[in-house]
């Protein structure tokens, strides 16, 4: 299933510094961010794609191809294993 603000294949989830739910959506080559997961189930932001309707794998600095594991550290930095690109990415202060 594919929808702009829904996950096709959720692999992992993490909580951001301010309670956001971050979902790795490997089949759509992106992360989805839900700002208030207890009251809202629609994604508010996308990471790894230029918008909610794109899902092309990319090797750019901010693009993703098959993201899997995600983790937010105590400082708020977001770490993503970008499986198809064989790399680990860090996004500063995931807010």
N, CA, C and O atoms as a GROMACS GRO file, in nm:
protein
  380
    1UNK      N    1   0.083  -0.118   0.000
    1UNK     CA    2   0.000   0.000   0.000
    1UNK      C    3   0.087   0.124   0.000
    1UNK      O    4   0.186   0.131   0.073
    2UNK      N    5   0.052   0.221  -0.082
    2UNK     CA    6   0.125   0.347  -0.083
    2UNK      C    7   0.027   0.462  -0.072
    2UNK      O    8  -0.074   0.466  -0.143
    3UNK      N    9   0.057   0.553   0.014
    3UNK     CA   10  -0.020   0.676   0.027
    3UNK      C   11   0.077   0.785   0.071
    3UNK      O   12   0.174   0.755   0.141
    4UNK      N   13   0.053   0.909   0.032
    4UNK     CA   14   0.149   1.015   0.062
    4UNK      C   15   0.190   1.026   0.208
    4UNK      O   16   0.308   1.046   0.238
    5UNK      N   17   0.096   1.014   0.300
    5UNK     CA   18   0.131   1.031   0.441
    5UNK      C   19   0.118   0.902   0.521
    5UNK      O   20   0.119   0.905   0.644
    6UNK      N   21   0.106   0.788   0.452
    6UNK     CA   22   0.100   0.658   0.520
    6UNK      C   23   0.223   0.577   0.483
    6UNK      O   24   0.282   0.597   0.377
    7UNK      N   25   0.261   0.488   0.569
    7UNK     CA   26   0.379   0.405   0.547
    7UNK      C   27   0.343   0.279   0.470
    7UNK      O   28   0.244   0.213   0.501
    8UNK      N   29   0.423   0.246   0.368
    8UNK     CA   30   0.401   0.126   0.289
    8UNK      C   31   0.459   0.004   0.359
    8UNK      O   32   0.401  -0.105   0.353
    9UNK      N   33   0.571   0.022   0.424
    9UNK     CA   34   0.640  -0.090   0.489
    9UNK      C   35   0.718  -0.036   0.609
    9UNK      O   36   0.838  -0.015   0.599
   10UNK      N   37   0.651  -0.013   0.721
   10UNK     CA   38   0.723   0.040   0.836
   10UNK      C   39   0.822  -0.062   0.890
   10UNK      O   40   0.786  -0.175   0.922
   11UNK      N   41   0.947  -0.020   0.900
   11UNK     CA   42   1.053  -0.109   0.948
   11UNK      C   43   1.084  -0.088   1.096
   11UNK      O   44   1.090  -0.183   1.173
   12UNK      N   45   1.104   0.037   1.134
   12UNK     CA   46   1.138   0.072   1.272
   12UNK      C   47   1.072   0.203   1.310
   12UNK      O   48   1.030   0.281   1.224
   13UNK      N   49   1.064   0.226   1.439
   13UNK     CA   50   1.012   0.353   1.490
   13UNK      C   51   1.105   0.405   1.599
   13UNK      O   52   1.177   0.329   1.663
   14UNK      N   53   1.103   0.535   1.618
   14UNK     CA   54   1.179   0.599   1.725
   14UNK      C   55   1.099   0.720   1.771
   14UNK      O   56   1.013   0.770   1.699
   15UNK      N   57   1.129   0.765   1.892
   15UNK     CA   58   1.067   0.886   1.945
   15UNK      C   59   1.167   1.000   1.940
   15UNK      O   60   1.282   0.984   1.982
   16UNK      N   61   1.123   1.115   1.889
   16UNK     CA   62   1.206   1.234   1.884
   16UNK      C   63   1.213   1.301   2.019
   16UNK      O   64   1.146   1.259   2.114
   17UNK      N   65   1.292   1.404   2.030
   17UNK     CA   66   1.312   1.477   2.156
   17UNK      C   67   1.184   1.531   2.215
   17UNK      O   68   1.171   1.542   2.337
   18UNK      N   69   1.090   1.565   2.129
   18UNK     CA   70   0.967   1.629   2.177
   18UNK      C   71   0.846   1.538   2.160
   18UNK      O   72   0.733   1.586   2.151
   19UNK      N   73   0.870   1.407   2.156
   19UNK     CA   74   0.761   1.310   2.150
   19UNK      C   75   0.711   1.276   2.012
   19UNK      O   76   0.611   1.206   1.999
   20UNK      N   77   0.778   1.325   1.908
   20UNK     CA   78   0.736   1.290   1.773
   20UNK      C   79   0.762   1.142   1.748
   20UNK      O   80   0.858   1.085   1.800
   21UNK      N   81   0.678   1.081   1.669
   21UNK     CA   82   0.698   0.943   1.626
   21UNK      C   83   0.764   0.947   1.489
   21UNK      O   84   0.711   1.007   1.395
   22UNK      N   85   0.881   0.884   1.478
   22UNK     CA   86   0.955   0.880   1.353
   22UNK      C   87   0.949   0.736   1.303
   22UNK      O   88   0.986   0.644   1.375
   23UNK      N   89   0.904   0.718   1.180
   23UNK     CA   90   0.882   0.585   1.123
   23UNK      C   91   0.970   0.568   1.001
   23UNK      O   92   0.966   0.651   0.910
   24UNK      N   93   1.051   0.460   0.997
   24UNK     CA   94   1.127   0.433   0.875
   24UNK      C   95   1.037   0.356   0.780
   24UNK      O   96   0.983   0.250   0.814
   25UNK      N   97   1.021   0.409   0.660
   25UNK     CA   98   0.934   0.355   0.556
   25UNK      C   99   1.023   0.311   0.440
   25UNK      O  100   1.038   0.381   0.341
   26UNK      N  101   1.083   0.192   0.456
   26UNK     CA  102   1.184   0.144   0.363
   26UNK      C  103   1.139   0.133   0.219
   26UNK      O  104   1.216   0.167   0.128
   27UNK      N  105   1.017   0.087   0.195
   27UNK     CA  106   0.970   0.071   0.057
   27UNK      C  107   0.949   0.203  -0.015
   27UNK      O  108   0.953   0.208  -0.138
   28UNK      N  109   0.928   0.310   0.060
   28UNK     CA  110   0.911   0.442   0.000
   28UNK      C  111   1.036   0.529   0.015
   28UNK      O  112   1.033   0.648  -0.018
   29UNK      N  113   1.146   0.470   0.065
   29UNK     CA  114   1.275   0.539   0.073
   29UNK      C  115   1.266   0.670   0.151
   29UNK      O  116   1.316   0.774   0.107
   30UNK      N  117   1.201   0.663   0.268
   30UNK     CA  118   1.181   0.785   0.345
   30UNK      C  119   1.155   0.754   0.492
   30UNK      O  120   1.134   0.639   0.531
   31UNK      N  121   1.158   0.859   0.572
   31UNK     CA  122   1.112   0.855   0.710
   31UNK      C  123   0.990   0.945   0.718
   31UNK      O  124   0.986   1.051   0.655
   32UNK      N  125   0.893   0.904   0.795
   32UNK     CA  126   0.776   0.988   0.820
   32UNK      C  127   0.780   1.034   0.965
   32UNK      O  128   0.818   0.958   1.054
   33UNK      N  129   0.742   1.158   0.989
   33UNK     CA  130   0.741   1.215   1.124
   33UNK      C  131   0.598   1.256   1.158
   33UNK      O  132   0.535   1.334   1.087
   34UNK      N  133   0.549   1.202   1.269
   34UNK     CA  134   0.417   1.239   1.320
   34UNK      C  135   0.440   1.320   1.447
   34UNK      O  136   0.490   1.266   1.546
   35UNK      N  137   0.404   1.448   1.445
   35UNK     CA  138   0.436   1.537   1.557
   35UNK      C  139   0.362   1.502   1.685
   35UNK      O  140   0.422   1.506   1.793
   36UNK      N  141   0.236   1.467   1.678
   36UNK     CA  142   0.156   1.436   1.797
   36UNK      C  143   0.089   1.300   1.778
   36UNK      O  144  -0.030   1.293   1.748
   37UNK      N  145   0.165   1.192   1.795
   37UNK     CA  146   0.112   1.059   1.762
   37UNK      C  147  -0.007   1.014   1.847
   37UNK      O  148  -0.080   0.925   1.805
   38UNK      N  149  -0.026   1.072   1.963
   38UNK     CA  150  -0.139   1.031   2.046
   38UNK      C  151  -0.271   1.093   2.000
   38UNK      O  152  -0.378   1.042   2.032
   39UNK      N  153  -0.263   1.203   1.925
   39UNK     CA  154  -0.386   1.267   1.879
   39UNK      C  155  -0.394   1.279   1.727
   39UNK      O  156  -0.496   1.324   1.674
   40UNK      N  157  -0.288   1.240   1.656
   40UNK     CA  158  -0.283   1.257   1.512
   40UNK      C  159  -0.211   1.138   1.450
   40UNK      O  160  -0.102   1.102   1.496
   41UNK      N  161  -0.268   1.077   1.349
   41UNK     CA  162  -0.202   0.963   1.284
   41UNK      C  163  -0.150   0.998   1.146
   41UNK      O  164  -0.103   0.911   1.074
   42UNK      N  165  -0.158   1.124   1.107
   42UNK     CA  166  -0.110   1.169   0.976
   42UNK      C  167   0.030   1.226   0.991
   42UNK      O  168   0.058   1.302   1.084
   43UNK      N  169   0.118   1.189   0.899
   43UNK     CA  170   0.255   1.241   0.902
   43UNK      C  171   0.256   1.391   0.878
   43UNK      O  172   0.182   1.442   0.794
   44UNK      N  173   0.343   1.460   0.953
   44UNK     CA  174   0.358   1.604   0.940
   44UNK      C  175   0.482   1.642   0.860
   44UNK      O  176   0.490   1.754   0.808
   45UNK      N  177   0.578   1.551   0.850
   45UNK     CA  178   0.702   1.580   0.779
   45UNK      C  179   0.756   1.453   0.717
   45UNK      O  180   0.725   1.342   0.761
   46UNK      N  181   0.838   1.471   0.615
   46UNK     CA  182   0.903   1.358   0.548
   46UNK      C  183   1.052   1.388   0.541
   46UNK      O  184   1.093   1.501   0.516
   47UNK      N  185   1.135   1.286   0.562
   47UNK     CA  186   1.280   1.296   0.553
   47UNK      C  187   1.326   1.196   0.449
   47UNK      O  188   1.281   1.082   0.448
   48UNK      N  189   1.416   1.238   0.360
   48UNK     CA  190   1.470   1.148   0.260
   48UNK      C  191   1.408   1.162   0.123
   48UNK      O  192   1.458   1.105   0.026
   49UNK      N  193   1.300   1.237   0.114
   49UNK     CA  194   1.233   1.266  -0.013
   49UNK      C  195   1.198   1.414  -0.016
   49UNK      O  196   1.183   1.476   0.090
   50UNK      N  197   1.186   1.474  -0.134
   50UNK     CA  198   1.156   1.617  -0.141
   50UNK      C  199   1.014   1.653  -0.100
   50UNK      O  200   0.985   1.768  -0.068
   51UNK      N  201   0.924   1.552  -0.100
   51UNK     CA  202   0.784   1.577  -0.065
   51UNK      C  203   0.718   1.443  -0.032
   51UNK      O  204   0.782   1.339  -0.039
   52UNK      N  205   0.591   1.447   0.004
   52UNK     CA  206   0.520   1.326   0.042
   52UNK      C  207   0.487   1.234  -0.075
   52UNK      O  208   0.459   1.116  -0.053
   53UNK      N  209   0.489   1.284  -0.197
   53UNK     CA  210   0.448   1.202  -0.311
   53UNK      C  211   0.564   1.136  -0.384
   53UNK      O  212   0.542   1.050  -0.469
   54UNK      N  213   0.687   1.174  -0.353
   54UNK     CA  214   0.805   1.112  -0.415
   54UNK      C  215   0.848   0.990  -0.335
   54UNK      O  216   0.832   0.986  -0.213
   55UNK      N  217   0.902   0.890  -0.404
   55UNK     CA  218   0.956   0.773  -0.334
   55UNK      C  219   1.074   0.712  -0.407
   55UNK      O  220   1.100   0.592  -0.395
   56UNK      N  221   1.145   0.794  -0.485
   56UNK     CA  222   1.260   0.747  -0.562
   56UNK      C  223   1.382   0.731  -0.473
   56UNK      O  224   1.417   0.823  -0.400
   57UNK      N  225   1.449   0.614  -0.479
   57UNK     CA  226   1.572   0.599  -0.401
   57UNK      C  227   1.679   0.694  -0.453
   57UNK      O  228   1.691   0.715  -0.574
   58UNK      N  229   1.757   0.751  -0.363
   58UNK     CA  230   1.858   0.847  -0.403
   58UNK      C  231   1.983   0.834  -0.316
   58UNK      O  232   1.976   0.785  -0.203
   59UNK      N  233   2.095   0.879  -0.369
   59UNK     CA  234   2.221   0.874  -0.295
   59UNK      C  235   2.268   1.013  -0.254
   59UNK      O  236   2.384   1.030  -0.216
   60UNK      N  237   2.182   1.112  -0.260
   60UNK     CA  238   2.220   1.247  -0.218
   60UNK      C  239   2.243   1.251  -0.067
   60UNK      O  240   2.210   1.156   0.004
   61UNK      N  241   2.299   1.360  -0.021
   61UNK     CA  242   2.330   1.372   0.122
   61UNK      C  243   2.205   1.362   0.210
   61UNK      O  244   2.213   1.311   0.322
   62UNK      N  245   2.092   1.410   0.161
   62UNK     CA  246   1.970   1.406   0.241
   62UNK      C  247   1.869   1.304   0.190
   62UNK      O  248   1.760   1.291   0.247
   63UNK      N  249   1.903   1.231   0.083
   63UNK     CA  250   1.812   1.131   0.028
   63UNK      C  251   1.835   0.994   0.089
   63UNK      O  252   1.939   0.968   0.149
   64UNK      N  253   1.737   0.907   0.074
   64UNK     CA  254   1.744   0.773   0.131
   64UNK      C  255   1.709   0.667   0.027
   64UNK      O  256   1.636   0.694  -0.069
   65UNK      N  257   1.761   0.548   0.048
   65UNK     CA  258   1.729   0.432  -0.035
   65UNK      C  259   1.719   0.310   0.057
   65UNK      O  260   1.820   0.248   0.090
   66UNK      N  261   1.599   0.278   0.097
   66UNK     CA  262   1.578   0.163   0.184
   66UNK      C  263   1.618   0.186   0.328
   66UNK      O  264   1.689   0.104   0.386
   67UNK      N  265   1.575   0.298   0.390
   67UNK     CA  266   1.612   0.320   0.530
   67UNK      C  267   1.552   0.212   0.619
   67UNK      O  268   1.439   0.168   0.598
   68UNK      N  269   1.627   0.171   0.717
   68UNK     CA  270   1.580   0.067   0.810
   68UNK      C  271   1.585   0.118   0.953
   68UNK      O  272   1.490   0.181   1.000
   69UNK      N  273   1.695   0.092   1.023
   69UNK     CA  274   1.705   0.128   1.164
   69UNK      C  275   1.714   0.277   1.186
   69UNK      O  276   1.777   0.349   1.108
   70UNK      N  277   1.650   0.324   1.293
   70UNK     CA  278   1.656   0.465   1.329
   70UNK      C  279   1.672   0.478   1.480
   70UNK      O  280   1.624   0.395   1.557
   71UNK      N  281   1.741   0.584   1.520
   71UNK     CA  282   1.767   0.608   1.662
   71UNK      C  283   1.785   0.757   1.682
   71UNK      O  284   1.847   0.824   1.599
   72UNK      N  285   1.730   0.809   1.790
   72UNK     CA  286   1.752   0.948   1.828
   72UNK      C  287   1.834   0.946   1.956
   72UNK      O  288   1.795   0.882   2.054
   73UNK      N  289   1.948   1.018   1.957
   73UNK     CA  290   2.032   1.019   2.076
   73UNK      C  291   1.984   1.126   2.174
   73UNK      O  292   1.889   1.199   2.146
   74UNK      N  293   2.051   1.136   2.288
   74UNK     CA  294   2.012   1.229   2.393
   74UNK      C  295   2.020   1.375   2.354
   74UNK      O  296   1.955   1.459   2.416
   75UNK      N  297   2.098   1.406   2.252
   75UNK     CA  298   2.108   1.544   2.204
   75UNK      C  299   2.006   1.576   2.096
   75UNK      O  300   1.994   1.691   2.053
   76UNK      N  301   1.931   1.475   2.052
   76UNK     CA  302   1.829   1.497   1.950
   76UNK      C  303   1.875   1.469   1.809
   76UNK      O  304   1.800   1.494   1.714
   77UNK      N  305   1.997   1.418   1.791
   77UNK     CA  306   2.044   1.382   1.658
   77UNK      C  307   1.976   1.253   1.614
   77UNK      O  308   1.960   1.160   1.693
   78UNK      N  309   1.937   1.247   1.488
   78UNK     CA  310   1.869   1.131   1.432
   78UNK      C  311   1.969   1.050   1.349
   78UNK      O  312   2.034   1.104   1.260
   79UNK      N  313   1.981   0.921   1.379
   79UNK     CA  314   2.069   0.831   1.305
   79UNK      C  315   1.983   0.734   1.225
   79UNK      O  316   1.886   0.679   1.276
   80UNK      N  317   2.020   0.713   1.098
   80UNK     CA  318   1.943   0.628   1.009
   80UNK      C  319   2.036   0.533   0.936
   80UNK      O  320   2.135   0.576   0.877
   81UNK      N  321   2.006   0.403   0.939
   81UNK     CA  322   2.080   0.310   0.854
   81UNK      C  323   2.011   0.312   0.718
   81UNK      O  324   1.894   0.275   0.704
   82UNK      N  325   2.086   0.354   0.618
   82UNK     CA  326   2.037   0.366   0.480
   82UNK      C  327   2.085   0.242   0.406
   82UNK      O  328   2.189   0.244   0.339
   83UNK      N  329   2.010   0.134   0.419
   83UNK     CA  330   2.055   0.000   0.380
   83UNK      C  331   2.099  -0.012   0.234
   83UNK      O  332   2.206  -0.065   0.207
   84UNK      N  333   2.018   0.036   0.141
   84UNK     CA  334   2.052   0.018   0.000
   84UNK      C  335   2.170   0.103  -0.045
   84UNK      O  336   2.230   0.075  -0.148
   85UNK      N  337   2.204   0.206   0.032
   85UNK     CA  338   2.322   0.288   0.003
   85UNK      C  339   2.442   0.248   0.088
   85UNK      O  340   2.548   0.310   0.078
   86UNK      N  341   2.425   0.146   0.172
   86UNK     CA  342   2.535   0.096   0.256
   86UNK      C  343   2.601   0.207   0.339
   86UNK      O  344   2.723   0.223   0.338
   87UNK      N  345   2.517   0.282   0.410
   87UNK     CA  346   2.573   0.392   0.490
   87UNK      C  347   2.486   0.420   0.612
   87UNK      O  348   2.370   0.378   0.620
   88UNK      N  349   2.544   0.491   0.706
   88UNK     CA  350   2.475   0.540   0.825
   88UNK      C  351   2.474   0.692   0.816
   88UNK      O  352   2.578   0.754   0.797
   89UNK      N  353   2.356   0.751   0.828
   89UNK     CA  354   2.344   0.896   0.819
   89UNK      C  355   2.309   0.955   0.955
   89UNK      O  356   2.240   0.893   1.036
   90UNK      N  357   2.357   1.076   0.979
   90UNK     CA  358   2.319   1.150   1.099
   90UNK      C  359   2.255   1.281   1.055
   90UNK      O  360   2.312   1.357   0.977
   91UNK      N  361   2.135   1.305   1.106
   91UNK     CA  362   2.066   1.431   1.085
   91UNK      C  363   2.070   1.504   1.219
   91UNK      O  364   2.024   1.451   1.320
   92UNK      N  365   2.125   1.624   1.220
   92UNK     CA  366   2.140   1.699   1.344
   92UNK      C  367   2.007   1.739   1.405
   92UNK      O  368   1.916   1.784   1.335
   93UNK      N  369   1.997   1.721   1.534
   93UNK     CA  370   1.883   1.762   1.617
   93UNK      C  371   1.749   1.745   1.549
   93UNK      O  372   1.691   1.841   1.498
   94UNK      N  373   1.701   1.623   1.547
   94UNK     CA  374   1.570   1.592   1.489
   94UNK      C  375   1.461   1.657   1.573
   94UNK      O  376   1.432   1.612   1.683
   95UNK      N  377   1.403   1.762   1.522
   95UNK     CA  378   1.300   1.836   1.596
   95UNK      C  379   1.173   1.843   1.516
   95UNK      O  380   1.075   1.901   1.562
   0.00000   0.00000   0.00000
